[in-house]
Amino acid sequence: MSPVEGQTEVDARGPAFDPDDPAVVARWQRTVSGLYDRRNEAAVRRVIERDILEPGPDPDVHRRVHSQPEHAWALEHYLSKIVSRERILAGKARLPEIANLFETVGTPALAVPAHVLAAIWGIETRYGEHLGHFNAARSLTTLAVVDVRRPALWAEELERLLDLIASGTFADDAVTGSWCGALGHTQFMPRTLSTFGIDADGDGRVDVIASPRDALASAANYLTARGWSGGLPPLLEVRAHPTYDWADWELADERPLADWQSRGLSPSADVPAGADAMSWRLIAPEGHTGFLALVNGNYRALLGYNPAQSYAISVSLLARVIAEDRERDADWPASPEALTKGEIIRLQIALHAEGLDTGGLDGICGAETRKSVKAAQKQHGLVPDGFPTLALLQAVIPGR
């Protein structure tokens, strides 16, 4: 979405959601009526009447759209909460179970390392302890009605969920999951499950809720399709020499390891075998003073699972510690002071006024905003690392 001059924070987040608002009620009724007209399967109609029509929209679902920890927490805080000692020890205990999965499935193409799957399983649901309590049909219908940014996406996810229910995929048609309709041990969205789901336990159904085997094999299948290859770790932490030229760096730059080293980047640990033969990209999610790493195609496969950098970094680091003979990683990198969501929106508005496209005024520092931040940093004589700082905000809004 292109920015609109003068757009406010409320506009960027979508309209306030009141389940009794006549406009919301009308959209809800139209949506439910359309579902009822299109779907005549007995199980689906039962779900529409019981889980959608009768309870109405779920206000808690809409609130959570704007409070996801991947975007709200600094990386240091996110890592300290997500890559916990509890998850590490539980992941180590699950490794034999996951390794045995591949012997059962017997598909070499699904050779995603067991410690990576353990990390995903642990982060998504704490190894099946927290599968989610939201009714998936109600959640997806709520989002299709009230999330003005992506109504078509949620409507498609809802249709695929109803297809899965109609086909008898799940043991219970009252399907529960996360607030956004993600399902099972590895939190698959219905569309993704429809395409990449695998029946690993051989019971004739792809049930990622009741079957950890199905969930883990499906996750491996998805990562393989997204380009996961071999056992090389997704990232290598690096340090940047003070003379490193940030102006010459772009997120899409892909170079051999030796090339990055010649430019002033040094790996923080031993380089694994095979790393020299791969191409790598540099990520600096919190700027030149924060966490720095070189990432490869396996990392980009993780971003396909969840597009937040903090998520992919957490999976990578948790997987590494699970695979090694220790209980936790070194101290997490300190996060620099970050702007608040409101400050990022003001920065986006100011950048837009300077002719720079941030891809929206939503308070989220996505790829387009980072490009514009980097361009503005160059204009104002700051280190052009793409990370929004108070110094940049003060530079583009004088007298703030």
C-alpha positions in Angstrom: 0.0 0.0 0.0 1.3 3.4 -0.9 1.5 6.0 1.9 -1.1 8.6 2.1 -0.2 12.1 3.2 -1.3 12.8 6.8 -2.3 9.3 7.5 -2.6 8.8 11.3 -1.6 5.9 13.5 -5.2 4.8 13.8 -5.5 4.8 10.0 -2.3 2.7 9.6 -3.5 0.1 12.1 -7.0 -0.2 10.7 -10.2 1.0 12.2 -11.0 0.5 15.8 -13.0 -2.8 16.2 -16.3 -2.7 18.0 -18.2 -6.0 17.6 -21.5 -4.1 18.0 -20.7 -1.5 15.3 -23.4 -1.7 12.7 -20.9 -1.6 9.9 -18.9 -4.5 11.4 -22.2 -6.4 12.1 -23.2 -5.9 8.4 -19.8 -7.1 7.1 -19.9 -10.1 9.4 -23.4 -11.0 8.3 -22.5 -10.7 4.6 -19.4 -12.8 5.1 -21.3 -15.6 6.9 -24.2 -15.5 4.4 -21.7 -15.9 1.6 -20.1 -18.9 3.3 -23.4 -20.5 3.9 -24.4 -20.0 0.2 -21.2 -21.5 -1.1 -20.7 -24.4 1.3 -23.2 -27.2 1.6 -21.1 -29.9 3.3 -22.7 -30.9 6.6 -19.5 -30.6 8.7 -18.8 -27.1 7.3 -22.4 -25.9 7.9 -22.1 -27.1 11.4 -18.9 -25.1 11.9 -20.4 -22.0 10.3 -23.5 -22.1 12.6 -21.7 -23.2 15.8 -18.3 -21.4 15.6 -18.9 -18.4 13.4 -22.5 -17.2 13.3 -23.5 -17.8 16.9 -20.5 -16.3 18.8 -19.8 -13.5 16.3 -16.4 -11.7 15.9 -13.6 -12.2 18.4 -12.3 -8.8 19.7 -9.2 -10.4 21.1 -8.1 -11.6 17.7 -8.0 -8.1 16.3 -6.0 -6.7 19.3 -3.3 -9.3 18.7 -2.8 -8.2 15.1 -0.9 -5.2 16.4 1.0 -6.8 19.3 3.1 -9.5 17.8 6.4 -10.0 19.8 8.4 -10.4 16.6 7.7 -6.7 15.9 7.2 -5.3 19.4 10.3 -6.7 21.2 13.9 -5.7 20.8 16.0 -8.7 19.5 17.9 -9.1 22.8 14.6 -9.3 24.8 13.1 -11.6 22.2 16.0 -14.0 22.3 16.1 -14.1 26.1 12.4 -15.1 26.1 12.3 -17.4 23.1 15.7 -19.2 23.3 15.3 -20.2 26.9 17.1 -22.9 28.8 13.8 -24.8 29.1 13.3 -24.9 25.3 17.0 -25.9 24.9 16.8 -28.9 27.2 13.4 -30.0 25.9 14.7 -29.8 22.4 17.7 -31.9 23.2 15.3 -34.5 24.7 13.2 -34.6 21.5 16.1 -35.1 19.1 15.8 -39.0 19.0 12.1 -38.8 18.3 12.6 -36.3 15.4 15.5 -38.3 14.0 13.4 -41.4 13.9 10.8 -39.5 12.0 12.9 -39.5 8.9 13.5 -43.2 9.0 9.7 -43.6 9.1 9.0 -41.1 6.3 12.0 -42.4 4.3 12.3 -39.4 2.0 15.8 -38.1 1.6 14.4 -34.8 0.2 13.1 -34.0 3.6 16.6 -34.0 5.2 16.1 -30.8 7.3 18.3 -31.4 10.4 16.5 -32.7 13.4 17.8 -29.9 15.6 16.3 -27.3 13.2 12.9 -29.0 13.4 13.3 -29.2 17.2 13.9 -25.4 17.4 10.8 -24.7 15.2 8.6 -27.0 17.3 9.9 -25.5 20.5 9.4 -21.9 19.4 6.0 -22.4 17.8 4.2 -24.5 20.6 6.7 -25.5 23.3 6.8 -29.0 21.9 3.1 -29.3 21.7 2.2 -27.8 25.1 0.5 -24.7 23.6 -1.3 -25.5 20.4 -3.6 -22.4 20.8 -7.1 -22.1 22.2 -8.7 -19.8 19.6 -11.4 -21.3 17.4 -9.7 -21.2 14.0 -12.9 -20.6 11.9 -14.0 -17.8 14.1 -10.5 -16.2 14.1 -10.1 -16.3 10.4 -13.6 -14.9 9.8 -12.9 -12.1 12.3 -9.7 -11.2 10.4 -11.4 -11.4 7.0 -14.0 -8.9 8.3 -12.0 -6.4 10.4 -8.4 -6.5 9.1 -8.7 -3.9 6.4 -5.2 -4.5 5.2 -5.5 -8.1 4.1 -9.1 -9.3 4.0 -8.6 -11.4 0.8 -5.8 -13.3 2.5 -7.8 -14.2 5.5 -10.8 -15.1 3.4 -8.7 -17.5 1.4 -7.3 -19.1 4.6 -10.8 -19.5 5.9 -11.9 -21.3 2.7 -8.9 -23.7 2.9 -9.7 -24.4 6.6 -13.3 -25.3 5.7 -12.0 -27.5 2.8 -9.8 -29.4 5.4 -12.7 -29.8 7.8 -14.9 -31.0 5.0 -12.3 -33.6 4.0 -12.1 -35.0 7.5 -8.5 -34.0 8.0 -9.0 -33.3 11.7 -10.2 -35.6 14.4 -12.5 -32.8 15.7 -14.2 -30.3 13.5 -14.1 -27.7 16.3 -10.6 -26.8 15.2 -8.5 -24.6 17.5 -5.2 -22.9 17.0 -3.4 -19.5 17.3 -5.2 -16.2 17.1 -4.5 -16.0 13.4 -5.7 -19.5 12.5 -2.3 -21.2 12.6 -2.7 -24.9 13.4 -0.9 -27.7 15.2 2.5 -28.5 16.6 4.3 -26.5 14.0 1.6 -23.8 13.5 0.7 -24.3 9.8 -1.7 -21.9 8.1 -4.5 -23.8 6.3 -3.3 -22.9 2.8 0.2 -24.0 3.6 -1.1 -27.2 5.2 -3.2 -28.0 2.1 -0.1 -27.8 -0.1 2.7 -29.1 2.0 1.1 -31.4 4.5 2.5 -35.0 4.8 0.8 -38.0 6.4 3.9 -39.3 8.3 2.1 -41.6 10.7 0.3 -43.4 7.9 -3.3 -43.0 9.3 -4.6 -41.6 6.0 -5.0 -38.0 7.3 -2.6 -35.0 7.5 -3.5 -34.0 11.1 -0.9 -31.6 12.4 -2.9 -31.0 15.5 -3.2 -34.6 16.8 0.0 -36.0 15.1 3.5 -34.5 15.9 4.9 -36.8 13.2 2.6 -35.2 10.6 3.4 -31.7 11.8 7.2 -32.2 11.8 7.3 -33.9 8.4 5.1 -31.2 7.0 7.4 -28.5 8.3 10.4 -30.3 6.8 8.5 -30.6 3.5 7.7 -26.9 3.5 11.3 -25.8 4.3 12.6 -28.1 1.5 10.2 -26.5 -1.0 11.4 -23.1 0.2 15.0 -24.0 -0.7 16.5 -25.6 2.4 19.5 -27.6 1.4 21.9 -29.7 3.5 23.1 -29.3 7.0 24.9 -25.9 6.9 23.7 -23.5 9.6 21.4 -20.7 8.4 23.6 -18.0 9.7 27.1 -17.1 10.8 27.5 -14.3 13.4 30.1 -11.7 12.4 31.8 -8.6 13.6 32.3 -5.5 11.4 35.6 -3.7 11.3 35.3 0.0 12.1 36.2 0.8 8.5 33.5 -1.4 7.0 31.7 0.7 4.3 28.0 0.5 5.2 27.1 2.8 2.3 28.2 0.0 0.0 25.9 -2.6 1.7 22.4 -3.6 0.4 20.4 -6.3 2.0 20.1 -8.2 -1.3 23.9 -8.3 -1.8 25.0 -11.9 -2.1 28.7 -12.7 -2.0 31.1 -15.6 -1.2 32.3 -15.6 2.4 35.9 -14.7 1.4 34.5 -11.5 -0.3 32.7 -10.4 2.8 35.8 -11.0 4.9 37.9 -8.9 2.5 35.4 -6.1 3.0 35.9 -6.1 6.8 33.6 -8.8 8.3 35.0 -11.4 10.6 33.1 -14.6 11.7 32.6 -14.7 15.5 33.2 -18.4 15.6 34.8 -21.2 13.6 33.5 -21.4 10.1 31.7 -24.7 9.3 32.9 -26.9 6.5 31.2 -26.0 3.2 30.6 -22.4 4.1 33.3 -21.2 1.7 31.4 -22.7 -1.3 28.1 -20.8 -0.5 26.9 -17.3 -1.1 25.9 -15.2 1.9 24.0 -12.0 2.6 24.6 -9.6 5.5 21.8 -8.8 7.9 21.9 -6.0 10.4 18.3 -6.1 11.9 19.3 -3.5 14.6 21.9 -1.6 12.7 25.6 -1.6 12.7 25.9 -1.6 16.5 23.5 -4.6 17.0 23.4 -8.2 15.9 25.3 -8.9 12.7 25.2 -12.1 10.7 25.8 -13.6 7.3 22.9 -15.7 6.1 22.3 -18.2 3.4 19.5 -19.9 1.5 18.5 -21.9 4.6 17.9 -18.7 6.5 15.7 -17.5 3.7 13.7 -20.7 3.9 13.1 -19.9 7.6 11.8 -16.5 6.6 9.3 -18.2 4.4 8.0 -19.9 7.6 7.8 -16.6 9.4 9.0 -13.4 7.7 10.3 -11.7 10.9 14.0 -11.5 11.2 13.9 -12.1 15.0 12.0 -15.4 14.3 14.6 -16.7 11.8 17.5 -15.6 14.1 15.9 -17.4 17.1 15.3 -20.6 15.2 18.9 -20.5 14.0 20.4 -19.9 17.4 18.2 -22.3 19.3 18.9 -25.0 16.7 22.6 -24.5 17.1 22.5 -24.8 20.9 20.2 -27.9 20.8 22.7 -29.6 18.4 25.7 -28.8 20.6 26.8 -30.2 24.0 25.9 -27.2 26.1 22.8 -25.8 27.9 22.7 -22.3 26.4 24.4 -19.9 24.1 26.6 -17.1 24.9 25.1 -13.8 26.1 22.7 -12.4 23.6 23.9 -9.3 21.7 22.7 -6.1 23.3 20.0 -4.3 21.4 20.5 -0.6 20.7 17.7 1.8 21.8 14.8 1.5 19.3 12.1 3.9 18.3 8.6 3.3 19.5 5.9 2.4 17.1 4.5 5.9 17.2 8.0 7.4 16.5 8.5 5.0 13.5 5.1 6.2 12.1 6.2 9.8 12.4 9.5 8.9 10.8 7.6 7.1 7.9 5.5 10.2 7.4 8.6 12.5 7.3 10.4 10.2 4.9 7.3 10.1 2.7 7.3 13.9 2.7 11.0 13.8 1.5 9.8 11.6 -1.5 10.8 8.2 0.0 8.4 5.3 -0.2 8.2 3.4 3.1 5.6 0.9 1.8 3.0 2.1 4.4 2.6 4.1 7.6 2.2 1.2 10.0 5.0 1.6 12.5 6.6 -1.6 11.3 10.1 -1.3 9.9 9.8 -3.5 6.9 11.9 -3.8 3.8 10.6 -0.7 2.1 11.0 1.4 5.2 14.5 0.2 5.7 15.4 1.2 2.2 14.1 4.7 2.8 15.8 4.9 6.2 19.1 4.0 4.5 18.6 6.6 1.8 17.8 9.3 4.5 20.8 8.3 6.6 23.0 8.9 3.6 21.4 12.3 3.0 21.9 13.4 6.6 25.4 12.1 7.2 24.5 9.1 9.4 25.8 5.5 9.2 23.6 4.1 6.4 22.6 0.8 8.0 18.9 1.0 7.5 18.0 1.0 11.2 15.7 3.8 12.3 17.2 5.8 15.2 16.4 8.8 17.3 19.2 10.7 15.5 17.6 10.1 12.2 14.2 11.1 13.5 15.7 14.4 14.8 17.4 15.0 11.5 14.3 14.6 9.4 12.0 16.4 11.8 14.1 19.4 13.0 13.1 20.8 16.4 11.4 17.6 17.4 
